[in-house]
Amino acid sequence: MKVSTSKSFKLVYSLFEHEYLGYLFESYVIQLDHKNRLTFLHQNISSKNAREFEEGLDQYDYELIRLMDSMQQDRIIQRFYKRKIKANDFFLKMYDPRKGNKMIQGEIANYLEIKRARILALMKGKNLYEMGNDGEPAWRFFFILGAMMIIPITFLPSSVKMKKWIFNIKMHL
């Protein structure tokens, strides 16, 4: 669906859970109605089309959009698999419980955690929603309450130290 730039719109960020990659963010613009309420008319916004909506964006939005673009599954596949492969085939191959590549899985997880941390650091004061099961980007609103904490966790038996980012979010019901 195309959102008109001549009418009121709102930039929102949506959090959803990917089957293999965990929680990811996406950016959307949503058309507003005459009472400035969100409508069902929305469109994904990326670095490629962000300039069309520059009226409603600031410098942090451009950085957030760029970071979210880098988390998309197509970009992950390009970064971690040099040959051409369909997304479904990549995930079935890399995340197979028996034959999957644990090293690549770990690299992808670390890469995504760094991106999530950068995104959450810039997210304060932005419109963050949970994506609905039907793909609606603004299903449930989140308030970002505070800064993130870093908690080092040791995963046994591999003794690999990883950082897990915890952030305070309050759901607006």
Order of alpha helices (4+ residues) and beta strands (2+ residues): beta-beta-beta-alpha-alpha-alpha-alpha-beta-beta-beta-beta-beta
